[in-house]
Amino acid sequence: MARNEIRPKIKLRSTAGTGYTYITRKNRRNDPDRMVLRKYDPVLREHVDFREDR
């Protein structure tokens, strides 16, 4: 059973420049634009913005 493309996997890359990434899924119908989430960066040991990377 194939996954549909309504909820594709995306990479969230740190805007702090550490290169740390999270992988998650998003709903394209609700969030058609690029996502920006504030998450923990263990390299810096603080919360920073993570932007969707394609």
PQR file with spaces between the fields and no chain letter, atoms N, CA, C, O and H, PARSE charges and radii, in Angstrom:
ATOM       1  N    MET     1       0.842   -1.178    0.000 -0.4000 1.5000
ATOM       2  CA   MET     1       0.000    0.000    0.000 -0.0000 2.0000
ATOM       3  C    MET     1       0.890    1.245    0.000  0.5500 1.7000
ATOM       4  O    MET     1       1.669    1.463    0.928 -0.5500 1.4000
ATOM       5  N    ALA     2       0.766    2.041   -1.031 -0.4000 1.5000
ATOM       6  CA   ALA     2       1.616    3.219   -1.188 -0.0000 2.0000
ATOM       7  C    ALA     2       1.065    4.399   -0.393  0.5500 1.7000
ATOM       8  O    ALA     2      -0.145    4.566   -0.239 -0.5500 1.4000
ATOM       9  H    ALA     2       0.134    1.864   -1.785  0.4000 1.0000
ATOM      10  N    ARG     3       1.987    5.199    0.099 -0.4000 1.5000
ATOM      11  CA   ARG     3       1.580    6.423    0.806 -0.0000 2.0000
ATOM      12  C    ARG     3       1.176    7.462   -0.234  0.5500 1.7000
ATOM      13  O    ARG     3       1.785    7.560   -1.299 -0.5500 1.4000
ATOM      14  H    ARG     3       2.970    5.063   -0.026  0.4000 1.0000
ATOM      15  N    ASN     4       0.143    8.232    0.086 -0.4000 1.5000
ATOM      16  CA   ASN     4      -0.254    9.293   -0.831 -0.0000 2.0000
ATOM      17  C    ASN     4       0.594   10.536   -0.576  0.5500 1.7000
ATOM      18  O    ASN     4       1.305   10.621    0.426 -0.5500 1.4000
ATOM      19  H    ASN     4      -0.352    8.151    0.951  0.4000 1.0000
ATOM      20  N    GLU     5       0.513   11.472   -1.469 -0.4000 1.5000
ATOM      21  CA   GLU     5       1.335   12.678   -1.381 -0.0000 2.0000
ATOM      22  C    GLU     5       0.615   13.837   -0.693  0.5500 1.7000
ATOM      23  O    GLU     5       1.041   14.986   -0.815 -0.5500 1.4000
ATOM      24  H    GLU     5      -0.064   11.403   -2.282  0.4000 1.0000
ATOM      25  N    ILE     6      -0.464   13.551    0.024 -0.4000 1.5000
ATOM      26  CA   ILE     6      -1.119   14.607    0.791 -0.0000 2.0000
ATOM      27  C    ILE     6      -0.287   14.933    2.027  0.5500 1.7000
ATOM      28  O    ILE     6      -0.240   16.084    2.460 -0.5500 1.4000
ATOM      29  H    ILE     6      -0.809   12.618    0.124  0.4000 1.0000
ATOM      30  N    ARG     7       0.375   13.908    2.602 -0.4000 1.5000
ATOM      31  CA   ARG     7       1.226   14.091    3.781 -0.0000 2.0000
ATOM      32  C    ARG     7       2.653   13.640    3.456  0.5500 1.7000
ATOM      33  O    ARG     7       3.071   12.569    3.896 -0.5500 1.4000
ATOM      34  H    ARG     7       0.337   12.973    2.250  0.4000 1.0000
ATOM      35  N    PRO     8       3.402   14.437    2.696 -0.5600 1.5000
ATOM      36  CA   PRO     8       4.767   14.030    2.335  0.2800 2.0000
ATOM      37  C    PRO     8       5.742   14.233    3.493  0.5500 1.7000
ATOM      38  O    PRO     8       5.487   15.019    4.406 -0.5500 1.4000
ATOM      39  N    LYS     9       6.865   13.509    3.439 -0.4000 1.5000
ATOM      40  CA   LYS     9       7.950   13.701    4.401 -0.0000 2.0000
ATOM      41  C    LYS     9       8.682   14.979    4.027  0.5500 1.7000
ATOM      42  O    LYS     9       8.908   15.247    2.847 -0.5500 1.4000
ATOM      43  H    LYS     9       7.072   12.871    2.698  0.4000 1.0000
ATOM      44  N    ILE    10       9.052   15.767    5.028 -0.4000 1.5000
ATOM      45  CA   ILE    10       9.829   16.983    4.789 -0.0000 2.0000
ATOM      46  C    ILE    10      10.994   17.025    5.771  0.5500 1.7000
ATOM      47  O    ILE    10      10.945   16.412    6.837 -0.5500 1.4000
ATOM      48  H    ILE    10       8.868   15.549    5.986  0.4000 1.0000
ATOM      49  N    LYS    11      12.035   17.753    5.401 -0.4000 1.5000
ATOM      50  CA   LYS    11      13.165   17.984    6.289 -0.0000 2.0000
ATOM      51  C    LYS    11      13.045   19.383    6.850  0.5500 1.7000
ATOM      52  O    LYS    11      12.772   20.335    6.119 -0.5500 1.4000
ATOM      53  H    LYS    11      12.075   18.251    4.535  0.4000 1.0000
ATOM      54  N    LEU    12      13.252   19.507    8.153 -0.4000 1.5000
ATOM      55  CA   LEU    12      13.298   20.813    8.799 -0.0000 2.0000
ATOM      56  C    LEU    12      14.751   21.068    9.157  0.5500 1.7000
ATOM      57  O    LEU    12      15.315   20.360    9.991 -0.5500 1.4000
ATOM      58  H    LEU    12      13.474   18.734    8.747  0.4000 1.0000
ATOM      59  N    ARG    13      15.375   22.080    8.534 -0.4000 1.5000
ATOM      60  CA   ARG    13      16.792   22.378    8.758 -0.0000 2.0000
ATOM      61  C    ARG    13      16.927   23.613    9.642  0.5500 1.7000
ATOM      62  O    ARG    13      16.183   24.582    9.497 -0.5500 1.4000
ATOM      63  H    ARG    13      14.918   22.656    7.856  0.4000 1.0000
ATOM      64  N    SER    14      17.882   23.561   10.553 -0.4000 1.5000
ATOM      65  CA   SER    14      18.112   24.648   11.502 -0.0000 2.0000
ATOM      66  C    SER    14      18.548   25.918   10.775  0.5500 1.7000
ATOM      67  O    SER    14      19.375   25.870    9.864 -0.5500 1.4000
ATOM      68  H    SER    14      18.487   22.773   10.672  0.4000 1.0000
ATOM      69  N    THR    15      17.985   27.052   11.188 -0.4000 1.5000
ATOM      70  CA   THR    15      18.378   28.331   10.596 -0.0000 2.0000
ATOM      71  C    THR    15      19.633   28.881   11.250  0.5500 1.7000
ATOM      72  O    THR    15      20.169   29.897   10.807 -0.5500 1.4000
ATOM      73  H    THR    15      17.313   27.090   11.928  0.4000 1.0000
ATOM      74  N    ALA    16      20.109   28.215   12.310 -0.4000 1.5000
ATOM      75  CA   ALA    16      21.309   28.678   13.008 -0.0000 2.0000
ATOM      76  C    ALA    16      22.587   28.275   12.273  0.5500 1.7000
ATOM      77  O    ALA    16      23.677   28.722   12.631 -0.5500 1.4000
ATOM      78  H    ALA    16      19.673   27.390   12.670  0.4000 1.0000
ATOM      79  N    GLY    17      22.456   27.430   11.248 -0.4000 1.5000
ATOM      80  CA   GLY    17      23.621   27.051   10.462 -0.0000 2.0000
ATOM      81  C    GLY    17      24.403   25.877   11.023  0.5500 1.7000
ATOM      82  O    GLY    17      25.542   25.648   10.617 -0.5500 1.4000
ATOM      83  H    GLY    17      21.571   27.066   10.958  0.4000 1.0000
ATOM      84  N    THR    18      23.812   25.127   11.951 -0.4000 1.5000
ATOM      85  CA   THR    18      24.516   23.983   12.526 -0.0000 2.0000
ATOM      86  C    THR    18      24.405   22.745   11.649  0.5500 1.7000
ATOM      87  O    THR    18      25.183   21.805   11.811 -0.5500 1.4000
ATOM      88  H    THR    18      22.887   25.313   12.280  0.4000 1.0000
ATOM      89  N    GLY    19      23.453   22.727   10.724 -0.4000 1.5000
ATOM      90  CA   GLY    19      23.249   21.571    9.863 -0.0000 2.0000
ATOM      91  C    GLY    19      22.349   20.511   10.456  0.5500 1.7000
ATOM      92  O    GLY    19      22.134   19.473    9.831 -0.5500 1.4000
ATOM      93  H    GLY    19      22.820   23.491   10.593  0.4000 1.0000
ATOM      94  N    TYR    20      21.813   20.742   11.652 -0.4000 1.5000
ATOM      95  CA   TYR    20      20.943   19.762   12.294 -0.0000 2.0000
ATOM      96  C    TYR    20      19.574   19.779   11.623  0.5500 1.7000
ATOM      97  O    TYR    20      19.052   20.844   11.293 -0.5500 1.4000
ATOM      98  H    TYR    20      21.988   21.586   12.160  0.4000 1.0000
ATOM      99  N    THR    21      18.985   18.580   11.418 -0.4000 1.5000
ATOM     100  CA   THR    21      17.685   18.483   10.759 -0.0000 2.0000
ATOM     101  C    THR    21      16.741   17.593   11.544  0.5500 1.7000
ATOM     102  O    THR    21      17.168   16.688   12.260 -0.5500 1.4000
ATOM     103  H    THR    21      19.409   17.714   11.686  0.4000 1.0000
ATOM     104  N    TYR    22      15.461   17.861   11.401 -0.4000 1.5000
ATOM     105  CA   TYR    22      14.389   16.984   11.853 -0.0000 2.0000
ATOM     106  C    TYR    22      13.656   16.512   10.609  0.5500 1.7000
ATOM     107  O    TYR    22      13.599   17.234    9.615 -0.5500 1.4000
ATOM     108  H    TYR    22      15.114   18.596   10.818  0.4000 1.0000
ATOM     109  N    ILE    23      13.090   15.303   10.650 -0.4000 1.5000
ATOM     110  CA   ILE    23      12.262   14.806    9.552 -0.0000 2.0000
ATOM     111  C    ILE    23      10.863   14.596   10.098  0.5500 1.7000
ATOM     112  O    ILE    23      10.688   13.967   11.142 -0.5500 1.4000
ATOM     113  H    ILE    23      13.136   14.716   11.458  0.4000 1.0000
ATOM     114  N    THR    24       9.861   15.120    9.397 -0.4000 1.5000
ATOM     115  CA   THR    24       8.477   15.023    9.835 -0.0000 2.0000
ATOM     116  C    THR    24       7.578   14.968    8.605  0.5500 1.7000
ATOM     117  O    THR    24       8.059   15.003    7.473 -0.5500 1.4000
ATOM     118  H    THR    24      10.003   15.632    8.549  0.4000 1.0000
ATOM     119  N    ARG    25       6.294   14.885    8.829 -0.4000 1.5000
ATOM     120  CA   ARG    25       5.307   14.923    7.746 -0.0000 2.0000
ATOM     121  C    ARG    25       4.441   16.163    7.909  0.5500 1.7000
ATOM     122  O    ARG    25       4.242   16.661    9.017 -0.5500 1.4000
ATOM     123  H    ARG    25       5.903   14.857    9.749  0.4000 1.0000
ATOM     124  N    LYS    26       3.935   16.646    6.793 -0.4000 1.5000
ATOM     125  CA   LYS    26       3.012   17.781    6.864 -0.0000 2.0000
ATOM     126  C    LYS    26       1.841   17.537    5.940  0.5500 1.7000
ATOM     127  O    LYS    26       1.941   16.779    4.976 -0.5500 1.4000
ATOM     128  H    LYS    26       4.097   16.242    5.893  0.4000 1.0000
ATOM     129  N    ASN    27       0.746   18.176    6.239 -0.4000 1.5000
ATOM     130  CA   ASN    27      -0.445   18.082    5.417 -0.0000 2.0000
ATOM     131  C    ASN    27      -0.408   19.217    4.402  0.5500 1.7000
ATOM     132  O    ASN    27      -0.467   20.389    4.775 -0.5500 1.4000
ATOM     133  H    ASN    27       0.665   18.792    7.023  0.4000 1.0000
ATOM     134  N    ARG    28      -0.310   18.876    3.132 -0.4000 1.5000
ATOM     135  CA   ARG    28      -0.218   19.912    2.082 -0.0000 2.0000
ATOM     136  C    ARG    28      -1.488   20.730    1.937  0.5500 1.7000
ATOM     137  O    ARG    28      -1.432   21.887    1.520 -0.5500 1.4000
ATOM     138  H    ARG    28      -0.263   17.925    2.829  0.4000 1.0000
ATOM     139  N    ARG    29      -2.609   20.161    2.265 -0.4000 1.5000
ATOM     140  CA   ARG    29      -3.867   20.915    2.150 -0.0000 2.0000
ATOM     141  C    ARG    29      -3.934   22.031    3.186  0.5500 1.7000
ATOM     142  O    ARG    29      -4.411   23.126    2.888 -0.5500 1.4000
ATOM     143  H    ARG    29      -2.655   19.221    2.604  0.4000 1.0000
ATOM     144  N    ASN    30      -3.453   21.758    4.415 -0.4000 1.5000
ATOM     145  CA   ASN    30      -3.502   22.768    5.468 -0.0000 2.0000
ATOM     146  C    ASN    30      -2.316   23.718    5.421  0.5500 1.7000
ATOM     147  O    ASN    30      -2.456   24.892    5.764 -0.5500 1.4000
ATOM     148  H    ASN    30      -3.066   20.868    4.657  0.4000 1.0000
ATOM     149  N    ASP    31      -1.148   23.235    5.003 -0.4000 1.5000
ATOM     150  CA   ASP    31       0.080   24.041    4.981 -0.0000 2.0000
ATOM     151  C    ASP    31       0.739   23.977    3.606  0.5500 1.7000
ATOM     152  O    ASP    31       1.740   23.278    3.444 -0.5500 1.4000
ATOM     153  H    ASP    31      -1.034   22.281    4.725  0.4000 1.0000
ATOM     154  N    PRO    32       0.208   24.684    2.619 -0.5600 1.5000
ATOM     155  CA   PRO    32       0.809   24.606    1.280  0.2800 2.0000
ATOM     156  C    PRO    32       2.160   25.321    1.192  0.5500 1.7000
ATOM     157  O    PRO    32       2.972   24.991    0.327 -0.5500 1.4000
ATOM     158  N    ASP    33       2.413   26.294    2.073 -0.4000 1.5000
ATOM     159  CA   ASP    33       3.682   27.022    2.044 -0.0000 2.0000
ATOM     160  C    ASP    33       4.724   26.274    2.865  0.5500 1.7000
ATOM     161  O    ASP    33       4.425   25.263    3.499 -0.5500 1.4000
ATOM     162  H    ASP    33       1.754   26.562    2.775  0.4000 1.0000
ATOM     163  N    ARG    34       5.947   26.785    2.845 -0.4000 1.5000
ATOM     164  CA   ARG    34       7.005   26.158    3.625 -0.0000 2.0000
ATOM     165  C    ARG    34       6.774   26.372    5.117  0.5500 1.7000
ATOM     166  O    ARG    34       6.394   27.459    5.552 -0.5500 1.4000
ATOM     167  H    ARG    34       6.190   27.607    2.330  0.4000 1.0000
ATOM     168  N    MET    35       7.009   25.321    5.886 -0.4000 1.5000
ATOM     169  CA   MET    35       6.786   25.385    7.331 -0.0000 2.0000
ATOM     170  C    MET    35       7.991   25.986    8.043  0.5500 1.7000
ATOM     171  O    MET    35       9.133   25.802    7.622 -0.5500 1.4000
ATOM     172  H    MET    35       7.318   24.438    5.532  0.4000 1.0000
ATOM     173  N    VAL    36       7.720   26.705    9.122 -0.4000 1.5000
ATOM     174  CA   VAL    36       8.763   27.193   10.026 -0.0000 2.0000
ATOM     175  C    VAL    36       8.301   26.845   11.439  0.5500 1.7000
ATOM     176  O    VAL    36       7.263   27.319   11.899 -0.5500 1.4000
ATOM     177  H    VAL    36       6.792   26.855    9.463  0.4000 1.0000
ATOM     178  N    LEU    37       9.088   26.008   12.119 -0.4000 1.5000
ATOM     179  CA   LEU    37       8.764   25.597   13.482 -0.0000 2.0000
ATOM     180  C    LEU    37       9.923   25.948   14.400  0.5500 1.7000
ATOM     181  O    LEU    37      11.086   25.906   13.999 -0.5500 1.4000
ATOM     182  H    LEU    37       9.931   25.623   11.744  0.4000 1.0000
ATOM     183  N    ARG    38       9.593   26.290   15.620 -0.4000 1.5000
ATOM     184  CA   ARG    38      10.624   26.583   16.623 -0.0000 2.0000
ATOM     185  C    ARG    38      10.882   25.308   17.409  0.5500 1.7000
ATOM     186  O    ARG    38      10.023   24.854   18.165 -0.5500 1.4000
ATOM     187  H    ARG    38       8.648   26.323   15.946  0.4000 1.0000
ATOM     188  N    LYS    39      12.074   24.726   17.231 -0.4000 1.5000
ATOM     189  CA   LYS    39      12.402   23.449   17.852 -0.0000 2.0000
ATOM     190  C    LYS    39      13.785   23.531   18.492  0.5500 1.7000
ATOM     191  O    LYS    39      14.516   24.503   18.309 -0.5500 1.4000
ATOM     192  H    LYS    39      12.772   25.095   16.618  0.4000 1.0000
ATOM     193  N    TYR    40      14.124   22.488   19.246 -0.4000 1.5000
ATOM     194  CA   TYR    40      15.388   22.439   19.979 -0.0000 2.0000
ATOM     195  C    TYR    40      16.525   21.987   19.063  0.5500 1.7000
ATOM     196  O    TYR    40      16.405   20.982   18.364 -0.5500 1.4000
ATOM     197  H    TYR    40      13.529   21.697   19.395  0.4000 1.0000
ATOM     198  N    ASP    41      17.621   22.732   19.073 -0.4000 1.5000
ATOM     199  CA   ASP    41      18.829   22.371   18.338 -0.0000 2.0000
ATOM     200  C    ASP    41      19.855   21.873   19.350  0.5500 1.7000
ATOM     201  O    ASP    41      20.398   22.675   20.109 -0.5500 1.4000
ATOM     202  H    ASP    41      17.718   23.549   19.641  0.4000 1.0000
ATOM     203  N    PRO    42      20.138   20.556   19.382 -0.5600 1.5000
ATOM     204  CA   PRO    42      21.055   20.022   20.388  0.2800 2.0000
ATOM     205  C    PRO    42      22.504   20.455   20.192  0.5500 1.7000
ATOM     206  O    PRO    42      23.295   20.368   21.131 -0.5500 1.4000
ATOM     207  N    VAL    43      22.870   20.914   19.009 -0.4000 1.5000
ATOM     208  CA   VAL    43      24.237   21.399   18.785 -0.0000 2.0000
ATOM     209  C    VAL    43      24.449   22.711   19.533  0.5500 1.7000
ATOM     210  O    VAL    43      25.470   22.894   20.196 -0.5500 1.4000
ATOM     211  H    VAL    43      22.227   20.985   18.247  0.4000 1.0000
ATOM     212  N    LEU    44      23.478   23.627   19.427 -0.4000 1.5000
ATOM     213  CA   LEU    44      23.546   24.912   20.132 -0.0000 2.0000
ATOM     214  C    LEU    44      23.014   24.830   21.560  0.5500 1.7000
ATOM     215  O    LEU    44      23.307   25.687   22.393 -0.5500 1.4000
ATOM     216  H    LEU    44      22.648   23.478   18.889  0.4000 1.0000
ATOM     217  N    ARG    45      22.233   23.792   21.829 -0.4000 1.5000
ATOM     218  CA   ARG    45      21.548   23.607   23.108 -0.0000 2.0000
ATOM     219  C    ARG    45      20.575   24.747   23.407  0.5500 1.7000
ATOM     220  O    ARG    45      20.514   25.239   24.534 -0.5500 1.4000
ATOM     221  H    ARG    45      21.995   23.096   21.152  0.4000 1.0000
ATOM     222  N    GLU    46      19.820   25.162   22.395 -0.4000 1.5000
ATOM     223  CA   GLU    46      18.753   26.149   22.582 -0.0000 2.0000
ATOM     224  C    GLU    46      17.728   25.995   21.473  0.5500 1.7000
ATOM     225  O    GLU    46      17.966   25.294   20.489 -0.5500 1.4000
ATOM     226  H    GLU    46      19.870   24.763   21.480  0.4000 1.0000
ATOM     227  N    HIS    47      16.586   26.652   21.633 -0.4000 1.5000
ATOM     228  CA   HIS    47      15.526   26.592   20.650 -0.0000 2.0000
ATOM     229  C    HIS    47      15.772   27.630   19.551  0.5500 1.7000
ATOM     230  O    HIS    47      16.073   28.791   19.831 -0.5500 1.4000
ATOM     231  H    HIS    47      16.393   27.221   22.432  0.4000 1.0000
ATOM     232  N    VAL    48      15.638   27.196   18.316 -0.4000 1.5000
ATOM     233  CA   VAL    48      15.801   28.077   17.152 -0.0000 2.0000
ATOM     234  C    VAL    48      14.721   27.730   16.133  0.5500 1.7000
ATOM     235  O    VAL    48      14.032   26.719   16.270 -0.5500 1.4000
ATOM     236  H    VAL    48      15.394   26.253   18.088  0.4000 1.0000
ATOM     237  N    ASP    49      14.576   28.569   15.112 -0.4000 1.5000
ATOM     238  CA   ASP    49      13.630   28.299   14.036 -0.0000 2.0000
ATOM     239  C    ASP    49      14.201   27.239   13.104  0.5500 1.7000
ATOM     240  O    ASP    49      15.379   27.270   12.747 -0.5500 1.4000
ATOM     241  H    ASP    49      15.136   29.390   15.000  0.4000 1.0000
ATOM     242  N    PHE    50      13.340   26.300   12.718 -0.4000 1.5000
ATOM     243  CA   PHE    50      13.675   25.289   11.731 -0.0000 2.0000
ATOM     244  C    PHE    50      12.785   25.526   10.530  0.5500 1.7000
ATOM     245  O    PHE    50      11.565   25.616   10.669 -0.5500 1.4000
ATOM     246  H    PHE    50      12.384   26.275   13.008  0.4000 1.0000
ATOM     247  N    ARG    51      13.380   25.629    9.352 -0.4000 1.5000
ATOM     248  CA   ARG    51      12.673   25.944    8.132 -0.0000 2.0000
ATOM     249  C    ARG    51      12.622   24.713    7.231  0.5500 1.7000
ATOM     250  O    ARG    51      13.567   23.925    7.194 -0.5500 1.4000
ATOM     251  H    ARG    51      14.371   25.556    9.239  0.4000 1.0000
ATOM     252  N    GLU    52      11.530   24.552    6.513 -0.4000 1.5000
ATOM     253  CA   GLU    52      11.380   23.424    5.603 -0.0000 2.0000
ATOM     254  C    GLU    52      12.417   23.492    4.490  0.5500 1.7000
ATOM     255  O    GLU    52      12.599   24.535    3.861 -0.5500 1.4000
ATOM     256  H    GLU    52      10.762   25.193    6.542  0.4000 1.0000
ATOM     257  N    ASP    53      13.088   22.386    4.254 -0.4000 1.5000
ATOM     258  CA   ASP    53      14.136   22.290    3.234 -0.0000 2.0000
ATOM     259  C    ASP    53      13.653   21.353    2.147  0.5500 1.7000
ATOM     260  O    ASP    53      13.060   20.317    2.447 -0.5500 1.4000
ATOM     261  H    ASP    53      12.941   21.539    4.765  0.4000 1.0000
ATOM     262  N    ARG    54      13.894   21.694    0.892 -0.4000 1.5000
ATOM     263  CA   ARG    54      13.436   20.826   -0.200 -0.0000 2.0000
ATOM     264  C    ARG    54      14.590   20.229   -0.936  0.5500 1.7000
ATOM     265  O    ARG    54      14.391   19.472   -1.887 -0.5500 1.4000
ATOM     266  H    ARG    54      14.376   22.535    0.649  0.4000 1.0000
